[in-house]
Amino acid sequence: MAAGTPDKLYFRIGEVSAKTGLPASVLRYWESEFASLAPKKSSSGQRLYTKLDIERIDEIQKLLYAEKLTIEGARKRIEVKKRYRKPELSSEALAAILEDVRLELKVLRDQL
């Protein structure tokens, strides 16, 4: 998340527009083009973006404007990235993996 973003759970479309420099109409259009960008809506219909949504917008903006990809190209790049993203492991799972590695290293050391 970029520096200067307030510590809030939800941001309105105007706030996201001001932060990213993108018009609200572009943000609404991207929602229809990118399945991963789906902000919640309040009871009054106001879009409520999370920090994760803003990170996705930043990623899409980089792909479209900096890397000059088409919308289809950006969609494919995001899909490939999502496909190869490693799942998050809990601290208990990481501790178990480290313990297994430690034991394996001890066995190898003893064989030398």
GINORBEL-V357753 format. One record per residue. N is the residue number from 0. RES is the residue in one small letter. PSI is psi in whole degrees, 0 to 359 (999 if undefined). OMEGA is omega in radians with two decimals (999 if undefined). Layout:
N,RES,PSI,OMEGA
N,RES,PSI,OMEGA
This chain:
0,m,139,-3.09
1,a,150,3.13
2,a,149,3.11
3,g,0,3.09
4,t,126,-3.12
5,p,155,-3.14
6,d,81,3.14
7,k,158,3.08
8,l,320,-3.06
9,y,148,3.12
10,f,140,3.10
11,r,163,-3.06
12,i,326,3.11
13,g,321,3.10
14,e,318,3.13
15,v,320,3.11
16,s,315,3.13
17,a,321,-3.10
18,k,319,-3.06
19,t,342,-3.09
20,g,13,-3.14
21,l,141,3.06
22,p,152,3.14
23,a,327,3.14
24,s,325,3.10
25,v,317,3.13
26,l,317,3.12
27,r,321,3.11
28,y,316,-3.14
29,w,328,3.09
30,e,325,-3.14
31,s,339,-3.08
32,e,333,-3.07
33,f,113,-3.09
34,a,332,-3.11
35,s,347,3.14
36,l,96,-3.09
37,a,83,-3.14
38,p,153,3.07
39,k,164,3.07
40,k,141,3.11
41,s,175,-3.14
42,s,335,3.12
43,s,2,3.09
44,g,1,3.13
45,q,132,3.10
46,r,136,3.14
47,l,107,-3.10
48,y,140,3.04
49,t,173,3.08
50,k,324,3.09
51,l,319,3.08
52,d,318,-3.14
53,i,323,3.07
54,e,321,3.10
55,r,319,3.10
56,i,316,3.10
57,d,319,3.13
58,e,315,3.13
59,i,316,3.14
60,q,318,3.12
61,k,315,-3.13
62,l,318,-3.07
63,l,317,-3.01
64,y,319,-3.11
65,a,315,-3.11
66,e,354,3.07
67,k,35,3.08
68,l,157,3.00
69,t,172,3.10
70,i,318,3.11
71,e,318,3.12
72,g,319,3.11
73,a,320,3.12
74,r,317,3.13
75,k,318,3.14
76,r,318,3.12
77,i,320,3.14
78,e,316,3.12
79,v,316,3.13
80,k,319,3.14
81,k,323,-3.11
82,r,323,-3.07
83,y,5,3.10
84,r,133,3.14
85,k,141,3.14
86,p,149,3.10
87,e,136,3.10
88,l,145,3.09
89,s,164,3.14
90,s,328,3.10
91,e,318,3.13
92,a,319,3.10
93,l,320,3.12
94,a,320,3.13
95,a,320,3.10
96,i,315,3.12
97,l,321,3.11
98,e,318,3.09
99,d,317,3.12
100,v,317,3.14
101,r,314,3.12
102,l,319,3.11
103,e,319,3.12
104,l,323,3.09
105,k,318,3.12
106,v,314,3.13
107,l,320,3.11
108,r,318,-3.13
109,d,333,3.11
110,q,338,-3.12
111,l,999,999
